[in-house]
Amino acid sequence: MPVDEQTVTVLMADDDREDCLLTELALRQVHPDVALQFVHDGEELLDYLRHEGRFSGSEAPFPGLILLDVNMPRLDGMQALRRIKDDPQLRRVPVVMFTSSYADSDVNQSYDLGASAFITKPMDFEGYSDSFRKLSGFFLDVALLPTTA
């Protein structure tokens, strides 16, 4: 990322704490300057994006990229993706489905709902590092990302 641009915030919605930790370690290897935020279900994700609930009145930075798990409690990834892409204030944010699912139906539904990409979570840290090297190479180094809602 060019030095004169502001830091990109990546927002990850995932209820698995180990996956969040692996993501943080892998992403920090390739992009130590990224601001990484975590929420643990779809409802928290929407609250974060809309500055509601526990994020009401907060200065939570608007994400340039969302990593979204499919299987989460309360509001799953597909439901959250649908609400994000239906919201004129949020729909332009790239959403990468980052999940353990290999189901064709999840892949197809994600793209039908407007996901930017669908990535199946690797089985080990080396795979995480490789995935985030490739993902960040495009989304954080090449693509121009939205900076405000």
C-alpha positions as CSV (number, residue, x, y, z in Angstrom):
1,M,0.0,0.0,0.0
2,P,1.4,3.4,-0.9
3,V,2.7,5.4,2.1
4,D,0.4,8.4,1.5
5,E,-2.8,6.4,1.8
6,Q,-4.5,5.8,5.1
7,T,-4.5,2.4,6.8
8,V,-7.1,-0.1,5.6
9,T,-9.3,-1.6,8.2
10,V,-10.2,-5.3,7.7
11,L,-13.2,-6.4,9.6
12,M,-13.5,-10.2,10.3
13,A,-16.8,-11.8,11.4
14,D,-16.1,-15.3,12.7
15,D,-17.2,-17.1,15.9
16,D,-14.1,-19.3,16.0
17,R,-11.4,-17.6,18.1
18,E,-8.7,-19.9,16.8
19,D,-9.5,-18.9,13.2
20,C,-9.4,-15.3,14.2
21,L,-6.0,-15.8,15.8
22,L,-4.6,-17.6,12.7
23,T,-6.0,-14.9,10.5
24,E,-4.4,-12.2,12.5
25,L,-1.0,-13.9,12.6
26,A,-1.1,-14.7,8.8
27,L,-2.3,-11.2,7.8
28,R,0.2,-9.5,10.0
29,Q,3.0,-11.4,8.3
30,V,2.1,-9.9,4.9
31,H,0.5,-6.6,6.0
32,P,1.6,-5.5,9.4
33,D,0.0,-2.1,8.9
34,V,-3.5,-3.3,8.4
35,A,-6.0,-2.4,11.2
36,L,-7.8,-5.7,12.0
37,Q,-11.1,-5.7,13.8
38,F,-13.1,-8.7,14.9
39,V,-16.8,-9.4,15.6
40,H,-18.2,-12.8,16.4
41,D,-21.5,-13.1,14.6
42,G,-23.6,-11.4,11.9
43,E,-25.5,-9.3,14.4
44,E,-22.3,-7.8,15.8
45,L,-21.1,-7.3,12.3
46,L,-24.1,-5.2,11.3
47,D,-23.9,-3.3,14.7
48,Y,-20.3,-2.5,13.9
49,L,-21.1,-1.3,10.4
50,R,-24.1,0.8,11.5
51,H,-22.6,2.0,14.8
52,E,-25.4,0.4,16.8
53,G,-25.6,-1.8,19.9
54,R,-22.3,-2.0,21.7
55,F,-20.7,0.1,18.9
56,S,-23.2,2.9,19.3
57,G,-21.3,6.2,19.5
58,S,-18.0,4.5,18.8
59,E,-15.4,5.7,16.4
60,A,-15.1,2.2,14.9
61,P,-13.3,2.7,11.6
62,F,-15.2,1.9,8.4
63,P,-13.7,-1.3,6.9
64,G,-12.2,-1.4,3.4
65,L,-12.7,-5.2,3.4
66,I,-14.9,-7.7,5.3
67,L,-14.0,-11.3,5.9
68,L,-17.2,-13.2,6.6
69,D,-17.7,-16.8,7.9
70,V,-20.8,-18.6,6.7
71,N,-21.6,-20.5,9.9
72,M,-22.1,-18.3,12.8
73,P,-24.6,-18.0,15.6
74,R,-27.5,-15.5,15.8
75,L,-27.2,-14.2,12.3
76,D,-25.2,-16.4,9.9
77,G,-22.9,-15.2,7.1
78,M,-25.4,-15.5,4.3
79,Q,-28.0,-13.5,6.2
80,A,-25.4,-10.8,7.1
81,L,-24.2,-10.7,3.5
82,R,-27.7,-10.2,2.2
83,R,-28.3,-7.3,4.6
84,I,-25.0,-5.7,3.8
85,K,-25.6,-5.8,0.0
86,D,-29.2,-4.6,0.4
87,D,-28.0,-1.5,2.4
88,P,-27.1,1.4,0.1
89,Q,-24.6,2.7,2.7
90,L,-22.8,-0.6,3.0
91,R,-23.1,-2.5,-0.3
92,R,-19.9,-1.2,-1.9
93,V,-17.7,-2.8,0.8
94,P,-16.0,-5.9,-0.6
95,V,-17.0,-9.0,1.3
96,V,-14.8,-12.1,1.1
97,M,-16.5,-15.2,2.4
98,F,-13.8,-16.9,4.4
99,T,-15.3,-20.2,5.7
100,S,-14.7,-23.9,6.3
101,S,-17.5,-24.7,3.8
102,Y,-16.8,-26.5,0.5
103,A,-20.5,-26.7,-0.4
104,D,-21.3,-25.6,-4.0
105,S,-24.6,-24.2,-2.7
106,D,-22.7,-21.9,-0.3
107,V,-20.3,-20.8,-3.1
108,N,-23.2,-20.1,-5.5
109,Q,-25.3,-18.3,-2.9
110,S,-22.4,-16.1,-1.8
111,Y,-21.8,-14.9,-5.3
112,D,-25.6,-14.5,-5.9
113,L,-25.8,-12.3,-2.9
114,G,-22.8,-10.1,-4.0
115,A,-19.7,-11.6,-2.4
116,S,-16.5,-10.4,-3.9
117,A,-14.8,-13.8,-3.4
118,F,-15.2,-17.2,-1.7
119,I,-12.2,-18.7,0.1
120,T,-12.2,-22.0,2.0
121,K,-10.2,-21.8,5.2
122,P,-6.9,-23.6,5.0
123,M,-6.1,-26.5,7.3
124,D,-2.8,-25.2,8.6
125,F,-0.9,-22.0,9.3
126,E,1.2,-22.3,6.1
127,G,-2.1,-22.4,4.2
128,Y,-3.4,-19.3,6.0
129,S,-0.2,-17.4,5.2
130,D,-0.4,-18.4,1.6
131,S,-4.1,-17.4,1.4
132,F,-3.5,-14.0,3.0
133,R,-0.5,-13.3,0.8
134,K,-2.7,-13.8,-2.3
135,L,-5.8,-12.1,-0.8
136,S,-3.9,-9.1,0.5
137,G,-1.9,-8.9,-2.8
138,F,-5.1,-8.1,-4.6
139,F,-7.5,-6.4,-2.1
140,L,-4.9,-4.4,-0.1
141,D,-2.2,-3.7,-2.7
142,V,-4.0,-3.6,-6.1
143,A,-7.7,-2.8,-5.6
144,L,-9.0,0.6,-4.6
145,L,-11.2,0.2,-1.6
146,P,-14.1,2.3,-0.2
147,T,-13.0,4.4,2.8
148,T,-16.4,5.7,4.1
149,A,-20.0,4.5,4.4
